[in-house]
Amino acid sequence: MKRYAYLTYLGTDDYLTGTLALIEELKNVKSKYPIYVLIANDLGKKTIYQIETIYQIETKAKIIKSQKFKIPNEILEHNNQTGYSRWNRTFEKLQVFWLEQFDKIVMLDSDMLIKSNIDELFEKPSLSAVAAGKDYPGNEKWDNLNSGTMVITPSKLEFTRLIKLIGDDTLGDQDVIQKAYPSWNKNESLHLSDIYNMISGFEAYYVGIKKLKNIKIVHFTHKVKPWKMNKIYRFKYICSLVVRQIIKCNSFLGIKSSIKDFLIYCKICDQCSPKTK
């Protein structure tokens, strides 16, 4: 029997809502494979208690504790000084390569809306991912992978190789993986459609102008996540989205799709928020 699993990473306390929302979404689309959450060792005691007791029972997701490995202080300090401190925690996501108890893993970020079943991703080759947003105006030079959605065949040897590549030129896990696989952008067999990792800010353009249909995953990559927005902030976000997209693509169809997915995601996050438990 094939040992397949979905996996997401909970690296900070304030991502608990996003993690719970992702689990709920995978259940809603009737994914047939188990869901695992890789949790950081230094989460708050309350978060660890919630995810290991209450939510593990309620969601039926399984927990894997992150192994500690040392990131050079100069790299962490460099990120702090250049305004990229939030990427420091993402290095731990590289442990997905360590988990040889699985034959294949579909790794998903915890700030995603899963709109429909994506089990077919397990049939894709290892390191399949999306060069997310490559067709959006201004991104003409972007042709590399986004680590938000990845298909991985774990290998401890590969994990060891990746860890050795962490340096001043790697802000987080995505940079390390890009560095490890410099020819990925030329291997089209590994390129997934944007439907599997649609950057939320680009959705209106892809739907309205590129006529992309059947988007399966929307990725909310902006710094302030929907579950941290109050009603006023969400309203301002929608207004800003409408203005930006009218200027960019002037497509009512695309704007409607983008707003609809944002509101759906907000609703799921609100339902999964620990505050409402």
WOPE-V884554 format. One record per backbone hydrogen bond with DSSP energy under -1.0 kcal/mol. NH is the residue of the N-H (numbers start at 0). CO is the residue of the C=O. E is the energy in kcal/mol with one decimal. If there is no record, write none. Layout:
BEGIN
NH | CO | E
NH | CO | E
END
This chain:
BEGIN
3 | 1 | -1.2
4 | 103 | -1.4
5 | 33 | -2.8
6 | 105 | -2.2
7 | 35 | -1.8
9 | 37 | -3.0
14 | 11 | -1.7
15 | 12 | -1.7
18 | 14 | -2.4
19 | 15 | -2.6
20 | 16 | -2.4
21 | 17 | -2.2
22 | 18 | -2.1
23 | 19 | -2.2
24 | 20 | -2.4
25 | 21 | -2.3
26 | 22 | -1.9
27 | 23 | -2.4
28 | 24 | -1.8
29 | 26 | -1.6
30 | 25 | -2.2
35 | 5 | -2.6
36 | 61 | -2.8
37 | 7 | -3.0
38 | 63 | -2.7
39 | 9 | -2.3
47 | 43 | -2.5
48 | 44 | -2.5
49 | 45 | -2.5
50 | 46 | -2.8
51 | 47 | -2.3
52 | 48 | -1.7
54 | 49 | -3.0
56 | 52 | -1.5
57 | 53 | -2.2
58 | 54 | -2.9
61 | 34 | -2.8
63 | 36 | -2.7
65 | 38 | -3.1
74 | 71 | -1.1
75 | 71 | -1.6
76 | 72 | -3.0
77 | 73 | -1.8
78 | 74 | -2.1
79 | 75 | -2.1
80 | 76 | -2.5
81 | 77 | -1.5
83 | 78 | -3.1
86 | 83 | -1.9
87 | 84 | -1.7
89 | 86 | -1.1
91 | 88 | -1.1
92 | 89 | -1.6
93 | 90 | -1.8
94 | 91 | -1.9
95 | 92 | -1.9
96 | 93 | -1.9
97 | 94 | -1.5
99 | 97 | -2.2
101 | 98 | -1.6
102 | 2 | -2.4
103 | 2 | -1.5
104 | 151 | -3.0
105 | 4 | -2.1
106 | 149 | -2.9
107 | 6 | -2.5
108 | 147 | -1.6
112 | 217 | -2.8
114 | 215 | -3.2
120 | 117 | -2.3
121 | 118 | -1.7
122 | 119 | -1.6
123 | 120 | -1.7
126 | 150 | -4.5
127 | 124 | -1.4
128 | 189 | -2.3
131 | 129 | -2.0
133 | 130 | -1.6
135 | 132 | -1.5
138 | 135 | -2.5
141 | 138 | -2.1
145 | 129 | -2.3
149 | 106 | -2.1
150 | 127 | -2.0
151 | 104 | -3.2
154 | 96 | -2.5
158 | 154 | -2.3
159 | 155 | -2.2
160 | 156 | -1.9
161 | 157 | -2.4
162 | 158 | -2.3
163 | 159 | -1.4
164 | 161 | -1.5
165 | 162 | -1.3
169 | 166 | -1.9
175 | 171 | -1.6
176 | 172 | -2.4
177 | 173 | -2.4
178 | 174 | -2.1
179 | 175 | -2.1
180 | 176 | -1.7
183 | 180 | -1.8
185 | 182 | -1.6
186 | 183 | -1.5
187 | 185 | -1.1
189 | 186 | -2.0
190 | 187 | -1.3
191 | 128 | -3.6
195 | 192 | -2.0
196 | 193 | -1.6
197 | 216 | -2.6
199 | 218 | -2.8
201 | 198 | -2.1
205 | 201 | -2.2
206 | 202 | -2.7
207 | 203 | -2.6
208 | 204 | -2.7
209 | 204 | -1.7
211 | 205 | -2.7
215 | 194 | -1.9
216 | 194 | -2.4
217 | 112 | -2.2
218 | 197 | -3.2
219 | 110 | -2.7
220 | 218 | -1.5
227 | 224 | -2.2
228 | 225 | -1.3
233 | 229 | -2.5
234 | 230 | -2.2
235 | 231 | -2.4
236 | 232 | -2.4
237 | 233 | -2.3
238 | 234 | -2.3
239 | 235 | -2.6
240 | 236 | -2.5
241 | 237 | -2.6
242 | 238 | -2.3
243 | 239 | -2.6
244 | 240 | -2.4
245 | 241 | -2.2
246 | 242 | -1.9
247 | 243 | -2.1
248 | 244 | -3.4
249 | 244 | -1.9
254 | 250 | -2.1
255 | 251 | -2.7
256 | 252 | -2.0
257 | 253 | -2.2
258 | 254 | -2.6
259 | 255 | -2.4
260 | 256 | -2.2
261 | 257 | -1.9
262 | 258 | -2.5
263 | 259 | -2.2
264 | 260 | -2.4
265 | 261 | -2.3
266 | 262 | -2.1
267 | 263 | -2.1
268 | 264 | -2.6
269 | 265 | -2.5
270 | 266 | -2.1
271 | 267 | -1.8
272 | 268 | -1.0
275 | 272 | -1.9
276 | 273 | -1.2
END
